[in-house]
Amino acid sequence: MEIKSIHSVYFVGIGGIGMSALARYFHFIGKEVAGYDRVSSSITTGLEEAGITVTYLDDDREIPNSFQNPEHTLVVYTPAIPKDSVLLHYFKAGGFQVSKRAEVLGYITTDTFCYAVAGTHGKTTTSSILAYLLRETGTQLTAFLGGISENFNSNFLIEGEEVTVTEADEFDRSFLHLSPDIACITSVDADHLDIYGSKDEMEKSFRDFSKKVKPGGKLIVHFGLPFEGVTYGFEDAADYGLENIKISEGHYVFDIRMPKGKVNGVVFGKPGKHNLLNSVAAFAMAVEGGSSPEKAAQALAGFKGVKRRFSYQIDTAEIVYVDDYAHHPTEIEAAHQAVREMYPGKKVLAVFQPHLYSRTRDFLEEFGKSLSAFDQVVLLDIYPARELPIEGITSEKLLQKISHDNKQLSSKEALRELLQKTDAEIILTLGAGDIGAEVPRIRQILVDRFGVED
């Protein structure tokens, strides 16, 4: 694909976090950009405010005239779009170049020095930390992120086009379109079994990704994963290791051991051992790519976080409210570890919205175990995303797997009333569905109830 020959880019599913970053990229470089999404959101509103046309009807009559020429229009779609989409059918039947988001990302990054972060957990935070470290150490880059970086207040950054940072998404084997110079694999837990069928098949795709690293490039891997590369972790044998970990004034303070040398007194402010690992993974990628270890270590202290990744909404002595994207049992366990470490002995309420019927079915026992660790659990209905219901798979069935009695089902409306009465000192909202849209309302309820200064 020759990007210079393209005049217009139309996105089918423009409201996705990865799709919207690409839309912003094409808009920034001067292409005419428009798109469709099923519902309006803060992401689509932001795109419209930037001058990008968004429609909410899956109807080819909604396509602007300037996107009707197949010779000069690129159509980008996400695999989450239903196969019976009217727009997708129109573009395919009309002879347009129709490409998946991941293919286009591959086109854009192939001639750059590309950093790519893969893994079933941690890739959004790790890639966001990495983009911040590279920027702070003097690298001019373009970054395509899977979340809203609180440092950039965006999922997209462009300050130079020779270096790129991107997530390498395993969904639908998308990451196999990338050819990174520096790649990282943070984790390979079973997930997306509706796509892969088995954990073995999913692990094979990660092995295939590891072979996509360019000749002379480097693969950074979490210690213990079955891949050859530079390792990081808590283990003494890891190439990049964490030592002398302490908590001071709500921040981690630790040393990083490198293959050659050590940096001491590193400060990092995001709670949870999983985030410590994310920080050292990003640090290792930056250093292996040529950044100064001392400058990268110093920059870690300034990382603010990613929205919906253990994102503090309220943090007072009386009430703490944290919102997190956790939608897999391992991620829920990580959120639990973080909150217990930072707030020992306090009562914790977890509000969880399961994401996908298939994921709920595949990890029913694991979800029950991870949620049982919280003092109180409230379950919302399953968020279906791209799926139709599966008979017998409901939030009620998941509720039965939670091993204590301080649990209940709730609607979003009833949840607001429940929050007026709970005696929990720590409240977490968890999930990858539309629970994120409830966060401002939940926050306001707690602000009003506890008299928190807004």
C-alpha positions in Angstrom: 0.0 0.0 0.0 1.3 3.4 -1.0 0.0 5.9 1.6 0.9 8.9 -0.5 -1.5 7.9 -3.2 -4.4 7.8 -0.7 -6.6 10.9 -0.4 -9.3 9.6 1.9 -9.5 7.0 4.7 -12.8 5.5 6.0 -12.9 3.6 9.3 -15.6 1.0 9.9 -15.5 0.8 13.7 -13.8 4.1 14.2 -14.7 4.3 17.9 -12.3 1.5 18.9 -9.3 2.6 20.9 -6.8 1.3 18.3 -8.9 2.4 15.3 -9.2 5.9 16.7 -5.4 6.2 17.1 -5.0 5.3 13.4 -7.8 7.8 12.4 -5.9 10.5 14.3 -2.7 9.6 12.5 -4.2 9.9 9.0 -6.0 13.1 10.0 -2.7 14.5 11.2 -0.8 13.7 8.0 -3.5 15.5 6.0 -5.8 12.8 4.7 -9.5 13.2 4.7 -10.9 10.9 7.5 -14.4 9.7 8.3 -15.9 6.6 9.9 -18.7 4.7 11.4 -19.3 3.3 14.8 -22.3 1.7 16.5 -22.6 4.1 19.4 -21.4 7.6 20.3 -18.7 7.6 23.0 -16.1 9.9 24.5 -13.7 8.6 21.8 -16.0 9.4 18.9 -16.8 12.8 20.4 -13.1 13.6 20.6 -12.7 12.6 16.9 -15.6 14.8 15.9 -14.1 17.7 17.8 -10.9 17.2 15.9 -12.8 17.6 12.6 -13.4 13.9 11.7 -16.9 13.0 10.4 -18.5 10.1 12.4 -21.8 8.4 11.5 -23.7 6.0 13.7 -25.8 4.2 11.1 -24.5 1.1 9.3 -25.8 2.4 6.0 -23.9 3.1 2.8 -26.0 6.2 2.1 -24.2 7.8 5.1 -20.8 7.6 3.3 -19.7 11.2 2.2 -19.1 11.7 -1.5 -15.4 12.3 -1.1 -15.0 8.6 0.1 -16.8 7.1 -2.9 -13.7 6.8 -5.2 -12.2 3.3 -4.9 -8.9 4.5 -6.5 -8.1 7.0 -3.8 -9.9 5.7 -0.7 -8.5 3.2 1.9 -11.1 1.4 4.0 -9.9 0.2 7.4 -12.0 -2.1 9.6 -11.7 -3.9 12.9 -12.4 -7.6 13.2 -15.0 -6.7 15.9 -17.3 -5.4 13.1 -20.0 -8.0 12.3 -19.5 -9.8 9.0 -23.0 -8.8 7.8 -22.1 -5.1 8.1 -23.8 -3.1 5.3 -20.9 -0.7 5.1 -18.3 -3.5 4.9 -20.2 -5.3 2.2 -20.6 -2.0 0.2 -16.8 -1.3 0.2 -15.8 -4.9 -0.6 -18.3 -5.2 -3.4 -17.2 -1.8 -4.8 -13.6 -2.7 -5.3 -12.2 -0.5 -2.5 -8.9 -1.5 -0.8 -10.3 -2.9 2.4 -7.7 -3.7 5.2 -7.8 -4.7 8.8 -6.5 -2.2 11.3 -3.5 -4.4 12.0 -2.5 -4.6 8.3 -2.5 -0.8 8.1 -0.5 -0.5 11.3 2.0 -2.9 9.6 2.2 -0.7 6.5 2.9 2.4 8.6 5.5 0.9 10.9 7.4 -1.3 8.5 9.9 1.3 7.4 10.4 2.7 10.9 12.4 1.6 13.9 9.5 -0.1 15.6 8.9 -1.0 19.2 6.0 -3.5 19.7 4.6 -4.8 22.9 2.7 -8.1 22.9 1.1 -10.1 25.7 -2.3 -11.1 27.0 -1.9 -8.7 29.9 0.1 -5.5 30.4 0.7 -4.4 26.8 -1.3 -1.1 27.0 0.5 0.0 30.2 3.9 -1.2 29.0 3.7 0.5 25.6 2.4 3.7 27.3 5.3 3.7 29.7 7.7 3.0 26.8 6.4 5.9 24.7 6.8 8.2 27.7 10.3 7.0 28.5 11.4 7.4 24.8 10.0 10.9 24.6 11.6 11.9 27.9 15.0 10.6 26.8 14.9 12.6 23.6 13.4 10.3 21.0 11.0 11.8 18.5 8.4 9.2 17.8 4.9 8.2 16.8 2.9 6.1 19.3 -0.3 4.1 18.7 -1.6 3.1 22.2 -4.4 0.9 23.3 -5.5 3.3 26.1 -5.5 7.0 26.9 -2.1 7.9 28.3 -2.5 10.3 31.2 0.8 11.9 30.3 -0.3 12.6 26.7 -4.1 12.7 27.4 -4.4 10.7 24.2 -4.0 7.3 22.7 -1.9 8.8 19.9 1.4 10.8 19.9 3.3 12.1 16.9 6.5 14.0 17.2 8.6 12.2 14.6 8.0 9.5 12.0 11.2 7.4 12.1 10.5 5.7 15.4 7.1 4.0 16.3 5.7 2.4 19.4 2.7 0.2 19.1 0.8 -2.6 20.9 1.0 -6.0 19.2 -2.5 -7.3 19.6 -2.9 -11.1 19.7 -6.7 -10.9 19.0 -7.3 -12.4 15.5 -3.5 -12.9 15.2 -3.3 -9.2 14.4 0.3 -8.9 15.6 1.6 -11.1 12.8 1.3 -8.0 10.5 4.1 -6.3 12.4 7.9 -6.5 11.9 9.4 -4.9 15.0 13.0 -4.0 15.7 12.4 -4.3 19.5 9.6 -6.6 20.6 8.4 -7.6 24.1 6.1 -10.4 25.3 4.8 -9.7 28.7 2.5 -12.8 29.2 0.9 -15.7 27.4 -2.2 -16.7 29.4 -5.1 -18.5 27.8 -7.5 -15.9 26.3 -9.5 -15.3 23.1 -10.3 -19.0 23.0 -13.2 -18.2 20.7 -10.6 -17.3 18.1 -7.8 -19.7 18.9 -9.7 -22.8 20.1 -6.9 -23.8 22.5 -4.1 -22.3 24.6 -1.6 -24.3 22.6 -2.8 -22.7 19.4 -2.6 -19.3 21.0 1.0 -19.9 22.2 1.9 -20.9 18.7 0.8 -17.5 17.4 3.1 -15.9 20.0 6.0 -18.0 18.8 5.2 -16.9 15.3 5.2 -13.3 16.5 8.6 -13.8 18.1 9.9 -14.7 14.7 8.7 -11.5 13.2 11.4 -9.4 14.9 13.7 -7.9 12.2 17.2 -9.4 11.7 19.4 -7.8 14.2 16.5 -6.8 16.4 15.8 -7.9 20.0 13.1 -9.8 21.8 12.4 -8.9 25.5 10.5 -11.5 27.4 9.1 -12.0 30.9 11.4 -14.4 32.7 10.0 -18.0 32.5 8.2 -17.6 29.2 9.2 -20.2 26.6 10.9 -17.8 24.2 14.6 -17.0 23.6 15.4 -13.4 24.3 16.5 -10.8 26.9 14.6 -11.5 30.1 13.1 -9.3 32.8 11.4 -10.1 36.1 11.8 -10.5 39.9 14.0 -13.6 39.5 17.7 -13.4 40.2 18.5 -14.9 36.9 16.6 -12.3 34.8 18.7 -10.0 32.7 16.8 -7.0 33.9 15.8 -7.6 37.5 14.1 -5.6 40.3 15.8 -5.5 43.7 15.4 -3.8 47.1 11.7 -3.0 46.5 10.2 -0.6 49.1 7.0 1.4 49.3 7.5 5.1 50.3 4.6 7.6 50.3 2.5 5.6 48.0 5.3 5.0 45.5 7.6 2.0 44.8 11.3 2.7 45.2 13.6 0.0 43.9 16.8 -0.8 42.0 17.0 -2.2 38.4 19.8 -4.7 37.7 20.9 -4.7 34.0 23.1 -7.0 32.0 25.8 -4.4 32.5 25.4 -2.4 35.6 22.6 -1.2 37.9 20.5 1.9 38.5 19.5 2.6 42.1 16.7 4.4 43.7 14.2 4.2 40.9 10.8 5.7 41.7 7.5 4.5 40.1 4.0 5.5 41.2 1.6 2.9 39.8 0.5 0.3 42.4 0.8 -3.5 41.9 3.6 -5.9 41.3 2.2 -6.3 37.7 2.9 -2.6 37.1 6.4 -3.0 38.5 7.0 -5.6 35.8 5.5 -3.4 33.2 7.8 -0.6 34.2 11.0 -2.8 33.9 9.8 -4.3 30.6 9.4 -0.8 29.2 12.8 0.3 30.7 14.5 -2.8 29.1 13.0 -2.0 25.7 14.1 1.6 25.8 17.6 0.7 26.9 18.0 -2.2 24.4 16.9 0.3 21.8 19.7 2.7 22.7 18.2 5.0 25.4 20.3 6.1 28.4 19.6 3.8 31.4 20.0 6.7 33.8 17.6 9.0 31.9 15.1 6.3 31.4 15.2 5.3 35.1 14.7 8.9 36.1 11.8 9.3 33.7 9.9 6.4 35.3 9.0 8.6 38.3 7.0 11.0 36.0 4.7 8.3 34.4 1.1 9.2 35.4 -0.7 6.1 34.1 -3.3 5.0 31.6 -7.0 5.7 32.0 -8.9 2.7 33.2 -5.6 0.9 34.3 -5.7 1.1 38.1 -6.8 4.7 37.6 -7.5 6.6 40.8 -10.8 8.5 40.7 -10.8 9.4 44.4 -8.0 9.0 46.9 -8.7 10.2 50.4 -8.3 8.9 53.9 -12.0 8.2 54.0 -12.7 6.7 50.6 -10.7 5.4 47.7 -12.2 4.7 44.3 -10.1 3.0 41.6 -11.3 2.1 38.1 -9.5 -0.7 36.1 -9.9 -2.4 32.8 -9.3 -5.9 34.3 -11.4 -8.4 32.3 -9.4 -11.7 32.7 -9.0 -13.6 36.0 -5.2 -12.9 36.0 -5.9 -9.2 35.7 -8.4 -9.3 38.5 -5.9 -11.0 40.7 -3.3 -8.3 39.8 -5.8 -5.6 40.8 -6.5 -7.4 44.1 -2.8 -7.7 44.9 -2.3 -4.0 44.2 -5.1 -2.8 46.4 -4.2 -5.1 49.3 -0.6 -4.0 49.2 -1.5 -0.3 49.2 -4.4 -0.5 51.6 -3.9 -3.5 54.0 -6.8 -4.3 56.3 -9.4 -2.1 54.6 -12.7 -3.4 53.3 -12.8 -3.7 49.5 -15.8 -3.7 47.2 -15.3 -5.0 43.7 -17.9 -4.1 41.0 -17.3 -6.4 38.0 -18.9 -6.4 34.6 -17.9 -9.6 32.8 -16.8 -9.1 29.2 -17.9 -11.6 26.5 -20.1 -14.7 27.0 -17.3 -16.9 25.7 -14.6 -15.6 28.1 -17.0 -16.0 31.0 -17.7 -19.6 30.0 -14.1 -20.4 29.4 -12.8 -19.0 32.7 -15.9 -19.4 34.9 -14.0 -21.2 37.8 -11.1 -18.9 37.5 -13.3 -15.8 37.6 -15.0 -17.1 40.7 -11.7 -17.7 42.5 -10.2 -14.3 41.7 -13.4 -12.4 42.7 -13.7 -14.4 45.9 -10.6 -12.6 47.2 -12.6 -9.3 47.6 -14.6 -8.6 50.7 -17.7 -7.7 48.7 -18.6 -8.4 45.1 -21.2 -6.9 42.9 -21.7 -8.3 39.4 -23.3 -6.5 36.5 -24.7 -8.3 33.4 -22.3 -9.7 30.9 -21.2 -7.2 28.3 -21.6 -9.0 24.9 -19.5 -6.8 22.7 -19.3 -8.8 19.4 -21.1 -11.9 20.7 -24.6 -13.3 20.9 -25.7 -14.9 24.2 -24.6 -18.4 25.1 -27.2 -20.5 26.7 -26.6 -21.0 30.4 -23.8 -18.4 30.7 -24.9 -15.6 32.8 -23.7 -13.3 35.6 -25.9 -15.3 38.0 -24.0 -18.5 37.2 -20.7 -16.7 37.8 -22.1 -15.3 41.1 -22.5 -19.0 42.3 -18.8 -19.5 41.8 -17.9 -16.8 44.3 -17.1 -18.6 47.6 -18.5 -16.1 50.1 -22.0 -14.7 50.7 -21.2 -11.0 50.5 -22.1 -10.9 46.8 -25.0 -9.8 44.6 -26.2 -9.1 41.1 -27.0 -5.5 40.2 -28.2 -3.3 37.4 -26.3 -0.1 36.7 -29.2 1.9 38.2 -29.4 -0.2 41.4 -25.6 0.1 41.7 -25.8 3.8 42.3 -28.2 3.3 45.2 -26.0 0.5 46.6 -23.0 2.8 46.6 -24.9 5.2 48.8 -25.0 2.5 51.5 -21.9 0.4 51.3 -19.4 0.5 54.2 -16.5 -0.4 52.0 -13.5 1.8 52.3 -12.0 0.9 48.9 -14.2 0.6 45.8 -13.0 -0.9 42.5 -14.9 -1.0 39.2 -13.5 -3.7 36.9 -14.3 -4.7 33.3 -13.7 -4.0 29.6 -17.2 -3.2 28.6 -19.3 -0.1 29.0 -18.8 0.0 32.8 -16.2 2.7 31.9 -19.1 5.0 31.0 -20.4 4.7 34.5 -17.2 5.9 36.1 -18.0 9.7 36.1 -21.5 9.0 37.7 -20.1 6.6 40.3 -17.4 9.1 41.1 -19.9 11.9 41.6 -22.1 9.8 43.9 -19.0 9.2 46.1 -17.9 12.8 45.9 -21.4 13.9 47.1 -21.7 11.2 49.8 -18.3 11.8 51.4 -18.0 15.5 50.8 -14.8 15.1 48.7 -13.5 18.3 47.2 -13.9 18.0 43.4 
